[in-house]
Structures are given as C-alpha cells and as structure tokens.
Amino acid sequence: MKYILSVFTIVFLLNTFVLLPNGNAELVENENSLTLSLSQDPTFGFYPSVNGYYQINNTWAFTYYGVFWTQDLLGGNQGGLNLPVEFGIGINYSLFDGLVSINPVLGVGHGNYQSGGGRPVIGDDIVPSLFITLSSGNSTYKFGSVNWLSLRKENNTEPLRNQFENYLVTNHQYTKLFSYGLYIDLFSTKNIYPNGKIETEISALWIGPSISFTSNSSANLWFSLGADLVDYVTKVNKPKIEDFYKLVLEFEI
C-alpha cells in the first residue's frame, strides 16, 4: 500500500507544481492527440498501446499512455486471465523551437508477472521511462529507455522480475509517403530469487533497417527486421545470428 500511496503522491505533485501553465509562457489552445498503436515482435508478442498528449503551452505538454499486454506467459499461462496492463503519465519538455524534446514518464503495471507470480495485484511493477527526440531537417532520432521494476512481492517461490529496454530509432523522410531508418534495441532481464540469488541476462540485441509508410490520414505503418546479435554479446559457445522482426501500426483516434 505504501508504494501505491507514493505513486499517488507523485501524481498529485506533478499536477500541482508542474502541470500548471507558466504564466509567462504562451498558451496553446485545445492541442491534443490520442494515438493507438498495434505492435508485434518476438519478445513482447502482440500488444496494443495508447499514447496521448495535451499541450499546456509552447514548451510543456502533459503525456499519458496505456499498454494492453496480451502474451499469455505474462498472466501465468491461464488462457488470457490475469494479463497485465500498464498505465502512466509524464511531462514533455521542448527545446530549441521543438527540435529537441525530453519526455520523462512514470508508469505502474498491474498483474502478477513481476511481483513473483502470485495473485494479480495493483502495482505489480513500477515503470520509470525516458524518451528523447532530436529533429534535424527531414530526419528524427528517438531514444527510449524503459525500466519495468518489481514493486511488490506476492510469492515466495518465483523470482521477482526486473526488465530493461533501451532503443534507438532513426527516421529519414524521403517523401511524404515513405521514410526509412535504423532500429537498435537492447533488452535485458534481472531475476531476484527468494534465496537471494540474482541472475542477469541480456535477452536480445536487435539491429536492422526500418521502413515506414504514412497515409494522408496520418496513419503510419512501420516495419523493421534484421539480426539479433545476443549470442555475440553474451559470448556463448558457437554463437549464431538470430532473426528479429517488428511491425507497428499507428493511427490517431
């Protein structure tokens, strides 16, 4: 319960001291969006997500998101029961007339995967994240760091699971319809067992090209494929290059 109260306290402080518009900043009226994303890849499976923002002024925006995790393993292989959901809020700060944006986000997950596989609970994990976007001409560079950290302990037999993802996405707009880029993604896990044993593992290191198509309605289809070099990073015997693929459909709702 103390962790839940801590999250509510952070939300209250953000609302009170950060989200209030600066009186010296120019206000932006009714600028907001809500985007639905449908994603599929070998690590996370299929997971719809929603991302939104509300512009406070020319510098600050309130952001929020939600993820519907659908991989049955995350719910304990119960045929779709107890699947985790994730919800969070953040603040986006723009610099240099929007050429640079910094978006720290705090999310909370609900389920039974990272807290040890016991009963489904509120606050299964806490998810601090940071997203940075750089724009230069027709090119954008997006860096993301997401940390899923176990928040509660609900089982004395299964490990607490912490997961970390760091990625870089470059995008170069070739035409109004088509763009291309590079995708790099590093995913690792840390399991903390009841006996105190800790196991850390790099689960994936993806690198490959990406392409994107954007319609007149601003819907976007992004696809990347390439090599998973995790064997070479972890230095296993007889390493081999694995495959990866990722498909994302985004559109405003």
C-alpha positions in Angstrom: 0.0 0.0 0.0 2.9 2.4 0.8 4.0 2.1 -2.8 0.6 2.9 -4.2 0.4 6.0 -1.9 3.8 7.1 -3.2 2.6 6.9 -6.8 -0.5 8.9 -6.0 1.7 11.5 -4.2 3.9 11.9 -7.3 0.9 12.3 -9.5 -0.5 15.0 -7.1 2.8 16.9 -7.1 3.0 16.8 -10.9 -0.5 18.1 -11.1 0.1 20.9 -8.5 3.6 22.2 -9.4 4.4 21.1 -12.9 1.2 20.8 -14.9 0.0 24.3 -14.1 0.9 26.5 -17.1 3.6 29.1 -16.6 2.1 32.5 -16.6 4.9 33.9 -18.8 4.6 31.2 -21.4 2.3 31.4 -24.4 -0.7 29.1 -24.1 -1.7 26.7 -26.8 -5.5 26.1 -27.0 -7.0 22.7 -27.5 -3.9 21.0 -29.0 -4.0 17.3 -28.0 -3.9 13.9 -29.6 -4.6 10.2 -28.8 -2.8 7.5 -30.9 -3.5 3.8 -31.0 -0.6 1.5 -31.7 -0.7 -2.2 -32.6 2.7 -3.9 -32.3 4.1 -7.4 -32.8 7.6 -8.7 -32.2 9.2 -12.0 -31.0 10.0 -10.7 -27.5 6.8 -8.9 -26.4 4.3 -10.6 -28.7 1.2 -8.7 -29.6 0.5 -5.6 -27.5 -1.9 -2.7 -28.3 -1.0 0.6 -26.7 -2.4 4.1 -26.5 -0.3 7.3 -26.3 -1.7 10.7 -25.7 -0.6 14.3 -25.0 -2.2 17.6 -24.1 -0.3 20.7 -24.9 0.0 23.1 -22.0 2.0 25.8 -23.7 4.7 26.1 -26.3 7.2 24.4 -24.1 5.3 21.9 -21.9 2.9 19.1 -22.6 1.2 16.5 -20.4 1.6 13.0 -21.7 0.0 9.7 -20.9 -0.1 6.1 -22.1 -1.6 2.6 -21.6 -0.4 -0.8 -22.7 -2.5 -4.0 -23.0 -0.1 -6.9 -22.7 -1.5 -10.0 -24.4 1.2 -12.6 -24.1 -0.3 -15.4 -22.1 3.0 -16.1 -20.3 2.8 -12.8 -18.5 -0.5 -13.9 -16.9 0.8 -17.3 -15.8 -0.4 -19.3 -18.9 -4.0 -19.2 -17.8 -5.6 -18.8 -21.2 -5.6 -15.0 -21.1 -6.7 -14.5 -17.5 -4.7 -12.0 -15.3 -3.0 -10.4 -18.2 -1.1 -7.3 -17.1 -2.0 -3.8 -18.0 0.2 -0.7 -17.7 -0.7 3.0 -17.3 1.5 6.0 -16.9 1.8 9.8 -17.1 4.6 12.1 -17.9 5.8 15.6 -18.9 7.2 16.5 -22.3 9.6 19.5 -22.4 10.6 21.0 -25.8 13.8 22.9 -26.5 15.1 24.9 -29.5 11.7 25.5 -31.1 10.8 21.9 -30.8 14.0 20.4 -32.3 14.6 18.6 -29.0 12.0 17.0 -26.8 12.5 15.3 -23.4 9.7 13.2 -22.0 10.2 11.5 -18.6 7.3 9.1 -17.8 6.2 7.2 -14.7 4.0 4.2 -15.2 2.6 1.5 -13.0 1.8 -2.1 -14.0 -1.0 -4.3 -12.7 -0.9 -8.1 -12.8 1.1 -10.9 -11.3 4.2 -11.4 -13.5 6.9 -9.2 -12.0 5.8 -9.5 -8.3 6.6 -13.2 -8.2 3.7 -14.9 -9.9 1.2 -14.8 -7.0 -2.2 -13.3 -7.1 -2.8 -10.4 -9.6 -2.2 -7.1 -7.7 -2.3 -3.4 -8.2 1.3 -2.2 -8.5 2.8 -5.4 -9.9 5.7 -3.2 -11.1 6.7 0.5 -11.5 7.9 1.7 -14.8 10.1 4.8 -15.0 11.0 5.7 -18.6 12.8 8.4 -20.5 12.2 9.4 -24.2 14.3 11.9 -26.1 13.7 13.0 -29.6 16.0 15.0 -31.8 14.9 16.6 -35.1 17.1 17.9 -37.9 15.6 18.7 -41.3 13.8 15.7 -42.6 15.4 13.4 -40.0 14.4 12.4 -36.5 16.3 10.4 -33.9 14.4 8.8 -31.0 16.0 7.3 -27.9 13.9 5.4 -25.4 14.8 3.8 -22.0 12.1 1.8 -20.2 12.6 0.0 -16.9 10.0 -2.5 -15.6 10.9 -2.8 -11.9 9.1 -5.2 -9.5 7.2 -3.2 -6.9 5.5 -5.9 -4.7 6.5 -9.4 -3.5 3.5 -11.8 -3.7 5.1 -15.2 -4.0 7.9 -16.9 -2.1 8.7 -19.5 -4.8 9.0 -17.4 -8.0 11.6 -14.7 -8.7 11.0 -11.0 -8.8 11.5 -9.9 -12.4 13.1 -6.6 -13.5 13.3 -5.8 -17.2 15.2 -3.1 -19.1 14.9 -1.9 -22.7 17.0 0.7 -24.4 16.4 1.5 -28.1 17.3 4.0 -30.8 15.1 4.7 -33.9 16.3 6.9 -36.7 13.8 8.0 -39.4 14.7 9.9 -42.6 11.7 11.3 -44.6 12.3 10.5 -48.2 8.9 11.5 -49.5 5.6 12.5 -47.8 4.6 8.8 -48.1 7.8 6.9 -47.4 10.6 7.1 -44.9 13.5 4.8 -43.9 15.9 4.4 -40.9 17.7 2.2 -38.5 16.4 0.4 -35.4 18.6 -0.8 -32.5 17.1 -2.4 -29.4 18.8 -3.9 -26.3 16.6 -5.9 -23.9 17.8 -7.4 -20.6 16.3 -9.1 -17.6 17.3 -9.4 -13.9 15.7 -12.1 -11.8 15.8 -11.9 -8.0 15.1 -15.3 -6.4 13.7 -15.9 -2.9 17.0 -17.3 -1.7 18.8 -14.1 -2.6 20.3 -15.4 -5.9 20.4 -12.8 -8.7 20.5 -13.7 -12.4 21.1 -11.0 -15.0 20.8 -11.8 -18.7 20.9 -9.9 -22.0 17.8 -11.3 -23.8 18.1 -9.5 -27.2 20.2 -7.1 -29.2 18.4 -6.2 -32.3 19.8 -4.1 -35.2 18.3 -3.7 -38.6 16.8 -1.3 -41.2 13.3 0.0 -40.9 10.8 1.4 -43.4 7.7 3.4 -42.8 4.6 4.4 -44.9 2.3 7.3 -43.9 -1.2 7.9 -45.3 -3.0 11.2 -45.8 -4.9 10.5 -42.6 -1.6 10.4 -40.7 -1.9 6.6 -40.1 1.6 5.1 -40.1 2.9 1.6 -40.8 6.4 0.9 -39.5 8.4 -2.3 -40.1 11.9 -3.4 -39.1 13.8 -6.7 -39.5 17.4 -7.7 -39.1 19.8 -9.6 -36.9 19.6 -10.5 -33.2 23.3 -10.4 -32.0 22.6 -11.5 -28.4 24.8 -14.6 -28.8 27.8 -12.4 -29.6 27.2 -10.1 -26.7 26.8 -12.9 -24.1 29.7 -14.8 -25.6 28.0 -18.2 -25.8 29.7 -21.2 -27.3 29.2 -21.4 -31.1 27.3 -18.2 -31.4 24.9 -17.6 -34.2 22.9 -14.7 -35.6 19.2 -15.0 -34.9 16.4 -13.1 -36.7 14.1 -10.4 -35.4 11.1 -8.5 -36.8 8.8 -5.8 -35.6 5.6 -4.4 -37.1 3.8 -1.3 -35.7 0.6 0.3 -37.0 -0.2 3.7 -35.6 -3.2 6.0 -36.1 -4.9 8.8 -34.3 -8.3 8.0 -32.7 
